[in-house]
Amino acid sequence: MFLHVDLDAFFASVEQLDNPELRGKPVIVGAMPGSKRGVVAAASYEARQFGVHSAMPIDRAYRLCPQGIYLRSNMARYREKSREVMATFAEFSPDVQQISIDEAFIDLAGTHRLFGPPEEAAMAVKRRVLETTGLTVSVGLASNRYVAKIASGMSKPDGFFHVPLGQEQAFMETLPLHKVWGVGEKLLERLKSHGIHTVSEGLALPLPTLEHFLGQASAQFLYNALRGMEATTFRDAPQSRSISAENTYEDDLVDRYTIGTALLDLCQNVMLRLMKEDWKSRTVCVKIRYNDFTTTSIQETGPRYIASADDLFQRASALFDKRYNGGGIRLLGVGALNLEPGQEPLQAELFDFGQERHHKLEEVVLQLKAKHPNLPLTKARLLRKSSKANASEKGED
């Protein structure tokens, strides 16, 4: 049996935990009211009563809840609490799969003698998290991860929902189609256009029929999902795993030097995560969203692994120059794709060009940042004159 454990309104709950005067009040974490493009990162359940939810534009949230308490995100603190929670999960099973900062799966196989039946173990997890971290979690218990994830959202906050073995399909039939996890707006519209409005109607169709109008991959996913089977493994295969960073900017990026500095910042974030999580990659991706919301991306696989943030920055800059149309940029992203385990030694280069030195320097930076998360360490940037950059040499810390 599997538990899916979801921290309740995590960012807002941490703020209420650290500031008791905020408890029982509508707390909204993210951008501040008046931000041109800010969104809600998290809303307490008190704020949700006004219709505020995550990813909502902050100005709309303010119109719905002007009396709310608006706070900027404190990611260092949220990551600290997340680590505490995940350490608590590890007390119950050696197989804990964290899938985001505020949720994880716990495989309860083999834990019966220590913690009793799965239902008792689930309640023990909830109590232990509250005792050790002061936070509440909602838990779903089922025979597979997919159903457990849906179940955890059935009785929020501080809830517990159990789907007994053999009742998976019956449970799925109680859900409206839009509550089937993984059925997004586009898939929902395609289903409706073919007269499928409920889970039961989808169950009535054989797999070949679904494949005819959805394609093989989507049809197989839906076929499994509606029956309460493991519709996704929640484990990315190494060849499809990626690490990326992106940022939406308050004002459009139009100056080439400013764009380059933004790219460098993203590259440093991606490289530090690659090193921390012990992955390596040859494939770089750059994503650009312009101020008219048109979005484009470009990727390229090189002959050697990314060696440093400088190396990643050079590759990302080259890709950016190939795709950039000169317009104002609303969002910029950089990613490393097709990750491979980093334990294997990198192949030595005939001409190193200082990459090994850069790599060792960044390892030192990573160690310092791990010990001191708030330490403002970043690498300096030197942008040389070029016809594309059209800027004089200057550095920025």
C-alpha positions in Angstrom: 0.0 0.0 0.0 1.1 3.6 -0.7 0.5 6.8 1.2 0.4 10.1 -0.7 1.1 12.8 1.9 0.3 16.4 1.0 1.2 19.4 3.2 -1.8 21.6 3.7 -1.5 25.1 2.1 2.2 24.7 2.8 3.8 28.1 2.3 0.9 29.9 4.1 0.9 27.3 6.9 4.6 27.9 7.5 4.0 31.6 7.7 1.2 31.0 10.2 3.4 28.6 12.2 6.2 31.1 12.4 3.8 34.0 13.2 1.0 32.9 15.5 -0.8 36.2 15.0 -1.5 35.1 11.5 -3.4 32.0 12.5 -7.1 32.0 11.5 -6.5 34.9 9.1 -6.5 34.9 5.3 -2.8 34.7 4.4 -1.7 35.0 0.7 1.9 34.2 -0.2 3.5 35.3 -3.4 3.7 38.7 -5.1 2.4 41.9 -3.4 -0.7 43.7 -4.6 0.0 46.0 -7.4 2.5 43.8 -9.0 2.0 43.8 -12.8 2.5 40.1 -13.3 2.6 38.6 -9.8 0.7 35.5 -8.9 -0.4 33.7 -5.7 2.1 31.0 -4.6 -0.1 29.7 -1.8 -3.3 30.8 0.0 -4.4 29.7 3.5 -7.7 28.0 3.8 -9.1 31.2 5.3 -8.1 33.0 2.1 -9.5 30.2 0.0 -13.0 30.8 1.4 -12.9 34.1 -0.7 -12.0 32.2 -3.9 -8.3 32.8 -3.8 -6.1 30.0 -5.0 -2.5 29.4 -6.1 -1.5 30.6 -9.6 -4.2 33.3 -9.5 -3.0 36.8 -10.6 -2.3 38.7 -7.5 -4.5 41.7 -8.5 -7.5 39.3 -8.8 -6.7 37.9 -5.4 -6.7 41.4 -4.0 -10.1 42.2 -5.5 -11.5 39.0 -4.0 -9.8 39.4 -0.6 -8.6 43.0 0.0 -8.5 42.2 3.8 -6.0 39.4 3.2 -2.5 39.5 4.6 -0.1 39.5 1.7 3.5 38.1 2.2 6.4 37.6 -0.1 7.6 34.0 -0.5 10.4 32.8 1.8 11.7 29.8 -0.1 14.7 29.2 2.1 12.4 28.8 5.1 9.9 26.6 3.1 12.8 24.3 2.0 14.0 24.0 5.6 10.5 22.9 6.8 10.2 20.6 3.8 13.4 18.8 4.8 12.0 18.4 8.3 8.9 16.8 7.0 10.7 14.5 4.6 13.0 13.3 7.4 9.9 12.5 9.4 8.5 10.4 6.5 11.8 8.5 6.4 11.1 7.2 10.0 8.2 5.2 8.6 9.7 3.6 5.4 13.0 3.4 3.6 11.1 4.1 0.4 10.0 7.8 0.4 9.6 9.4 -3.0 9.4 13.2 -2.8 7.7 14.6 -5.9 7.6 18.3 -4.9 8.5 20.6 -2.0 5.2 19.8 -0.3 4.3 16.2 -1.2 5.7 12.7 -1.2 4.8 9.0 -1.5 5.6 6.6 1.2 5.7 2.9 0.3 4.4 1.0 3.4 5.4 -2.5 2.1 7.1 -4.4 5.0 6.2 -1.9 7.7 3.3 -3.8 9.2 5.2 -5.2 12.2 6.5 -1.8 13.1 3.5 0.4 12.6 0.5 -1.9 12.3 -2.0 -2.0 9.4 -1.7 0.7 6.7 -4.6 2.7 8.2 -2.8 2.9 11.5 0.5 3.8 9.9 -1.2 6.6 8.0 -2.6 8.1 11.2 0.8 7.7 12.9 2.4 9.7 10.0 -0.1 12.5 10.5 0.5 12.7 14.2 4.3 12.5 13.9 4.4 15.3 11.3 2.3 17.6 13.6 4.4 16.8 16.6 7.8 17.3 15.0 7.0 20.2 12.6 3.8 21.8 13.7 2.3 21.3 10.3 -0.8 19.4 9.2 -0.9 17.0 6.2 -3.6 15.3 4.2 -3.1 11.7 3.4 -4.4 9.3 0.8 -4.0 5.6 1.2 -4.4 3.2 -1.8 -2.9 0.2 -3.5 -1.0 2.4 -6.0 0.5 5.9 -6.2 -1.9 7.2 -8.7 -5.1 6.5 -6.7 -3.3 7.5 -3.4 -2.5 10.9 -4.9 -6.2 11.6 -5.8 -7.3 10.3 -2.4 -5.2 12.7 -0.5 -7.2 15.6 -1.9 -10.6 14.2 -0.9 -10.7 15.5 2.7 -8.5 18.5 3.0 -7.2 20.0 5.2 -5.8 17.6 7.8 -7.6 14.8 6.2 -7.3 11.0 5.6 -9.0 9.1 2.8 -8.6 5.3 2.2 -9.4 3.5 -1.0 -9.5 -0.2 -0.1 -7.8 -2.8 -2.3 -10.2 -3.8 -5.1 -12.3 -0.6 -4.8 -10.1 1.5 -7.1 -12.4 1.6 -10.1 -15.5 2.2 -8.0 -13.7 5.1 -6.3 -12.8 6.6 -9.7 -16.4 6.4 -10.9 -17.4 8.7 -8.0 -15.3 11.5 -9.4 -16.3 14.1 -12.0 -14.1 13.8 -15.1 -12.2 17.0 -14.4 -11.0 15.5 -11.0 -9.2 12.6 -12.7 -5.6 13.6 -12.1 -3.8 14.2 -15.4 -6.9 15.1 -17.4 -6.2 18.7 -18.3 -8.3 21.2 -20.1 -7.3 20.1 -23.6 -7.9 16.4 -23.0 -11.2 17.2 -21.3 -12.3 19.2 -24.3 -11.4 16.4 -26.7 -13.3 13.9 -24.6 -16.4 16.2 -24.4 -16.2 16.6 -28.2 -16.7 12.9 -28.5 -19.6 12.7 -26.1 -17.6 11.6 -23.0 -18.6 13.7 -20.0 -18.3 11.3 -17.1 -15.9 8.6 -15.9 -18.5 5.9 -16.5 -18.9 7.0 -20.2 -15.1 6.8 -20.6 -15.1 3.3 -19.0 -17.6 2.1 -21.6 -15.2 2.7 -24.4 -12.6 0.0 -25.3 -8.9 1.0 -25.7 -8.9 0.8 -29.5 -11.7 3.4 -29.7 -9.9 5.7 -27.3 -6.7 5.3 -29.4 -8.6 6.3 -32.5 -9.3 9.8 -31.3 -6.8 10.4 -28.6 -3.7 8.6 -29.9 -1.9 5.7 -28.3 -0.2 7.4 -25.3 -3.2 9.5 -24.1 -5.6 6.6 -24.6 -3.5 4.2 -22.6 -3.1 6.8 -19.8 -6.9 7.4 -19.7 -7.7 3.7 -19.9 -5.6 3.0 -16.9 -6.6 6.1 -14.9 -10.3 5.6 -15.2 -9.9 2.1 -13.8 -7.8 3.2 -10.9 -4.7 1.5 -12.2 -1.1 2.9 -12.0 -1.6 5.4 -14.8 1.9 7.0 -14.3 4.9 5.8 -12.4 5.7 9.3 -11.0 9.3 8.4 -11.7 10.9 10.0 -14.7 13.1 7.8 -16.7 16.7 9.1 -16.7 16.5 9.9 -20.4 13.4 12.1 -20.0 14.3 13.7 -16.6 15.2 17.4 -16.6 16.2 20.2 -14.3 15.2 23.7 -15.3 14.7 27.2 -13.9 12.6 30.0 -15.3 11.5 33.5 -14.2 8.7 35.8 -15.1 9.9 39.4 -15.0 8.1 42.4 -13.6 9.1 44.5 -16.6 9.9 43.2 -20.1 13.6 42.4 -20.7 14.7 44.4 -23.8 18.3 45.2 -23.2 20.7 42.5 -24.4 23.0 42.9 -21.4 20.1 42.6 -19.0 18.9 39.5 -20.8 22.4 38.0 -20.6 22.5 38.6 -16.9 19.1 37.0 -16.5 20.3 34.0 -18.5 23.4 33.7 -16.3 21.4 33.7 -13.1 19.2 30.9 -14.5 22.2 28.9 -15.6 23.8 29.2 -12.1 20.6 27.9 -10.5 20.4 25.0 -12.9 24.0 24.1 -12.5 23.9 24.1 -8.7 20.9 21.8 -8.8 22.6 19.5 -11.2 25.6 19.2 -8.8 23.5 19.0 -5.7 21.2 16.2 -7.1 24.2 14.5 -8.8 23.1 14.6 -12.5 24.9 15.3 -15.7 23.6 16.4 -19.1 24.6 17.2 -22.7 21.3 18.7 -23.7 20.5 22.4 -23.1 17.1 24.0 -23.6 16.1 27.7 -23.7 12.5 29.0 -23.4 11.4 32.5 -24.3 8.0 34.0 -23.8 7.4 37.4 -25.3 5.2 40.2 -24.0 2.5 39.2 -26.5 2.5 35.7 -24.7 3.9 33.9 -27.8 6.3 31.3 -26.5 9.2 29.5 -28.2 11.9 27.1 -27.2 15.0 25.6 -28.6 17.3 22.8 -27.5 20.5 21.2 -28.6 22.6 18.2 -27.5 26.4 18.8 -27.5 29.2 16.2 -27.7 30.3 16.7 -24.1 28.6 17.1 -20.7 27.9 20.5 -19.2 30.9 21.2 -17.1 30.1 24.4 -15.3 27.7 27.3 -15.1 29.9 29.2 -17.5 29.8 26.3 -19.9 26.0 26.2 -19.6 25.7 30.0 -20.0 27.7 29.9 -23.2 25.5 27.1 -24.7 22.3 28.8 -23.5 23.4 32.2 -24.9 24.2 30.6 -28.3 20.7 29.0 -28.4 19.1 32.2 -27.3 20.7 34.1 -30.2 19.5 31.6 -32.7 15.9 32.0 -31.6 15.5 35.5 -30.2 13.3 37.8 -32.4 14.2 41.1 -30.7 11.0 41.5 -28.8 10.4 42.3 -25.2 10.7 39.2 -23.0 8.2 38.4 -20.3 9.6 35.0 -19.3 12.9 33.3 -19.7 13.9 29.7 -18.9 16.9 27.5 -19.1 16.9 23.7 -18.7 19.2 20.7 -18.8 17.5 17.7 -20.4 18.1 14.0 -20.8 19.8 13.7 -17.4 22.2 10.9 -16.6 23.4 9.7 -13.2 26.4 11.9 -12.1 28.2 9.2 -10.2 30.0 8.0 -13.4 33.2 9.9 -14.1 33.1 12.5 -16.8 35.2 11.7 -19.9 38.4 13.7 -19.8 38.6 16.4 -22.5 41.7 16.6 -24.7 41.7 20.4 -24.1 40.2 21.3 -20.8 40.1 25.1 -21.3 39.8 25.5 -17.5 36.4 23.7 -17.2 37.7 21.4 -14.4 38.8 24.5 -12.5 35.3 26.1 -13.0 33.6 22.8 -11.9 35.7 22.6 -8.7 35.0 26.3 -7.9 31.2 25.7 -8.3 31.5 22.7 -6.0 32.9 25.0 -3.3 30.1 27.5 -3.9 27.5 24.7 -3.6 29.0 23.5 -0.3 28.9 27.1 1.1 25.4 27.7 -0.1 24.3 24.3 1.4 25.7 25.3 4.8 24.6 29.0 4.6 21.4 29.2 2.3 21.1 32.9 2.7 24.7 33.7 1.8 24.6 36.0 -1.3 27.1 34.1 -3.4 26.9 34.4 -7.2 29.4 34.5 -10.0 30.6 37.7 -11.7 29.8 38.2 -15.4 31.9 39.7 -18.1 30.1 40.5 -21.3 32.5 41.2 -24.2 31.7 43.6 -27.0 30.0 42.0 -29.9 27.7 43.0 -32.7 24.9 41.1 -31.1 25.4 42.4 -27.5 26.2 46.0 -28.6 27.4 46.7 -25.1 30.6 47.7 -23.5 32.5 45.5 -21.2 31.2 45.5 -17.6 30.7 43.1 -14.7 27.9 42.5 -12.3 28.1 40.7 -9.0 
